[in-house]
Amino acid sequence: MKPLHFLYLLLAAGTPLLHGCANKNDDKERQHKEFEYKQHEAQVAKLESLNKEYPQIPDERLMENNGANSPLYAELKERYKNYLIQLNKDVTATGAKFVVMIMKPIEKPGDPTLNFKAGRPFILKTCADLGIDCIDLTDQIDAQDPKEITLLPRDGHWSKKGGEFYAGLFMPIVKKHMGNKSTVTYKDNERPETFGDLPPNDDEILDGGKDIPYHLKANVQGLRMDYDLKFPKTKPRILFMGSSHVYFPFLDNEYIATTVLQKQMPEVEILNAGILSASIDDYVSLFAEKAKYAEPDVVILQTNGGDIIHLYFSNRNHVSRNQTPHTPTKLEEAYYKATYKY
């Protein structure tokens, strides 16, 4: 038999085997997708059931009647601490500098919220115990007229002047750490499509239900910024993570603090990954799933005392970004029954 003819016969004989392997691989992939879909459906069903059973989310009442010293609040603080430990670990593993920044919420002129009064010293002490740099902006905020840096009396979030004010507070933090360099790089095929949770190239007018319209724009990577990130990076990257106090609702993109700061510091890239109604567990998952792939050199986390009670199970079931179902602990269940009389 001629060698070439033998090769043809060999290839022909092997073709069914190759098809068989391909079919088996296709079957495995299909089974894996079906399994993931069933898991997702079960998670959605459980979450819907929990939200129906526990429709209420906590407010300042949790802090009343010496609630700051209650076993429930201690449990929530421990939960917060564990998430903070995890986020610090994940950020520093990339070589990035991790900084916590306390931004006092202003919901009304006068006394701070009970959440903040209890949460601020806990966050400061926890960061000190863990060796995390913590910048407390409370004194600078207290020195301002709240009616000038916020939209009060209509809303406690920041005004245009507030955006400029906070850009000024952010600048020394960025300057102090901008020399830090992350030690990881990712291949293009490793990066997710987005680094933030906004829809890619979002461009719309919102009002947050308060008739205060603002122009929201996101880049192609789902970050609240006006240009797309390129790789390899050529400038230090500073990533801001936080809730509405970093997202800056009710302000057009051009007036939010991170945009103002970007214009003032063109030598760096300022990344805004703010999330509305977020808490620290959201930042942990966002960084691991998306934000770290932007290769930030510095990660600045905005927080305040409100983050702690936001970790209450029913609040996470209603608003957390990864929609993982949370069943109540004994303390959470007892509080829910006593407060909402069900």
N, C-alpha and C positions, 0 to 999 in steps of 0.2 A: 504494500500500500504506500502511495506517495505521502511524504511527510505533510504536505499542504492539505491533502484530502483527510488525513488523520486528524489534523487540527480542526477542520470544519466539523467532523463528526464529534470531536470532544466538546467543542463549543455548543453544538446542537444538543448534546446529551446533558450539558450543564445548565441549559436554559431553563428547564422546569425547576431545577433546584434553586436557581436565582429568583425565579418568580415566586417559588415557595417561601424563600426567605423574605422577599419583599412583602408578600401577603401577610406573613406572620408579624412583621414589623408594623404594617398598617393596622392590623388587628390590635396589637398592643397599644398603639397610639390612640386608636379609637376608644379602646377600653379605658385608657387613662383619662381621656377627655370626658367620657361618660361619668367616670368616678368623680372627677373634679366638679362636673356640673351637678351631680346628685348632692355632693357635699355642700356646694354653694346654695342649692335649693333648700337643703335642710337647715343651713345657717340662717337664710332669709326667713324661713317659716318660724324658726325659734325666736328670732329677733322680733318679728311681728307679734308673736304670742306674748313675749315679755312686755313689749310696749303697750299692748292692749291691757295686760294685767296690771302694769305699773305705769300709768300715763303721766304721772306727776314727776317733775324734776325739782331738786332742792333750790332754795333761795336763802336769804339771810336768816330765816327762822332757824336754820341748822346751828347758827352761832349764838342764838339767844339762850337765856337761862344758863349761863356759864358753859355754853356749848363748846367754847374753845378748849375747855379742860375735860371734855367728855371722852369716853372710850371710843365713840364713833369717830370723832375728829382725830384722835390719836391714830386710829386705823387708817384714815385717809392720808394723814401726814406720812405714815410709813410707806404707803403705796406711792405717794409722790416722791419720797426719797429714793425708793428702788428704781423708779423710772429715771430720775435724775442721774443716778449711778450708771444706769445702762446707757443713757445718751452721752454722758461724759466718756464712757469707755469706747463707744462707737466712734465718736468724733476724734478722740485722741489716737485711736488706732490708725487713722488715716494721716496722722502727723499734723492735723489742723489744731489750732488753738481754740479751746472752748471757753466762752465767757458768758456768764449769766448777768442779765441787766434787769433791775427792778424798776418798772414804770408804774407809778401810782395811778390807779384809775380815778377819774373825777366824774362821779355820777350826779353830784349836786354840790354847790358851795357849802363849805363848813367841814364838819367832822368826816374823816375817812370811813369807809365801810368797815363793818365788823370783820369781814373776810380779810381785808388788807391789814387791819390792826393785829390780827392773830397770825396771819401768814408771813408778813414781812420779817419779823425776828426769827421765825423758824427757817425761812429760806436763807437768811444771812448766816445763821449758825450752821445749817446743814452744808452750805457751800464752804464755810471755813473748815469744818470737820473733814470734808472730802478734798480739800486743797484746790477748790475751784475758784477762779477769779470771779468776784461778784461786785458789780458796780451798782450802787444804790442812788437813783436819781431823785429820791423823795424830796430832799431839801431844796434842790433847784426848782422842782415842780411847785412846791409849796410857796416859793417866793414869787410866783406868777399870779396874775389875776385870772382865775379860771374862766371868766367870761370872755377873755381875749384869746386864750390858747385853745378853747373848746367852742363847741356850737351851742353851749347853754344859752338860754333855758330849753332849747328844742332837743338837744342831745349832748351827752357828755363826751363824745369823741372829738377829735382834734380839728381845729379850724386851719385856714391857710397860714395864719400867724403861728399856730401850733406846729404845723409842719416845718416851718423855718426854725422855730425854737428847738424842736427835737433834733433836727439836722445838726444844729450847733452842739447839742449834747452828745450826739453820736460821734462827731468828728474826733475828739481826743481819744475815744475808745479805739477807733479804727487806726489812728496814727500810732498809738502805743503798740499795737500788735501787727501792723501791716507787714513787718519784716519777717513774720513767720511764714514758713513754706510747708505745704503738705508734702507727704512722701509717697503718695500713690498717684498713679495714672491709670486710666481705663481705656481699653480698646473701643473703637466705635461700635463694634457689635455687642459690647457688654453694656452699653449705656441704654437706659430706657428712653422712650420718646420725650418724656417730660421730666423736669426736675422739681416742679411745683404742682399744686393741685388745681390751678386755674385751667380752663379749656385753652388749648394752644391757639394763639392768635386771637384771643377773645377781644372784642371791641364792641362795647355796648354801654347804654345809659341805664343806670340803676338808681333806685331811691331808697332801698332798704325798708320800704313800707312806711317811711316817715316824711315823704314828700320833700326830700332833700336830694335832688338829682345829682349824680356825679358820673364822670366818664371813666369807665374801667377798661384798661387795655392790658393784655398779657403778650409776652413774646411767644415764639414758636415752642419754647420749652415750658410753658405754663407758669412763668414767674411774672410778677407784677413789675415789669420794667419795659423800656421802650426799644431795646435792641436784643438780638439773639446772641447767645454765647458761641464762641468759636473754639476749636481745638486744633493744635495745642494752645493753651492759654498763654498770653504774653504779659499779663498784669496780675498782681495779687487779687484774689477773689475773696470778698467779704460777704458771707451769707447771713442774713437776718431771718430768724425764725421767731414766730410769735403769733398771738391772736389778733384781734381787731386793732390793737394798739400798734401793731407793725403793718398790718394790712391797710389801715387808714381809710375806713369807709367814709363816704360823703365828701371825699376830695377827689378831684381829677388827678390823673397820674402825675401831671407836672407839678402838683403842689404837695405830694406826699413826701415825708422826710427823706426817704431813701433816694428819691429822684433828685431832690434839692441837694442832698449830700453828694450824689454822683456828679452833678454839675460843678460842685465846689472841689471835688477830688477826682479829676479825670485820670489820675495816675493809678487808680484802682478800679475794680469792677464791683459794684454794689448789687447784690442779689436779694430780692425781696420774695420770700416764700411764706408770707403771712397767710393765716387761715382763720376765717371767721368762726367764732364759737369753739376754738380749739383748746386743748389742754396738753399736758406734757406727754401723755401717751401718744397723741397725734404726732408730736415732733419726733418721738422715737421711731415710729413706723415710717414717717415721711423721710427722715434722713436715711434710714436703712434701705428703703425701697427706691428712692429717687434722688434726694438732694445731694447725697455724697458723690454721686456720679458727675456732678458739676465741678468736682475737684476744688472745693473751697479751701482757702488757707486759714481762714478764721471763721468760726461759727459763733454768732452772738444770739443768745436766747433771751427773748423778752418774757418776763413772768411777773406775777404778783400773787397776792394771797387768794384771789378768786380761783386760781388754778386748782387749789386743794379740794374745795368742795365740789368742783366740777368733775372730780374723779368718782363721785357717788355713782353707783351702778346704773340708775335709771337715766342719768344725764348722759353717760357714755353710750347707752343703748340708743338714745335719741339722736345724738349729734356726732359721735366719733367717726373719724374718716374711714377706718377699716371695717366698721360695722360688725365687729365681733360681739356676739351675745354675752352679756354679763348677768349672772344670777346673783341675787343679793346675799351678802353674808348675814349672819344672825343679827349683828348690830344694825346693819342697813335695813333689814326686814323689820326689826322692832321699831326703828325710827319711822319708817314709812307707815306702818300701821298706826302708830301713835299720832302722827302728824296729819295724815290724810284720811283717817277714820274709815278704813275699808275692811 
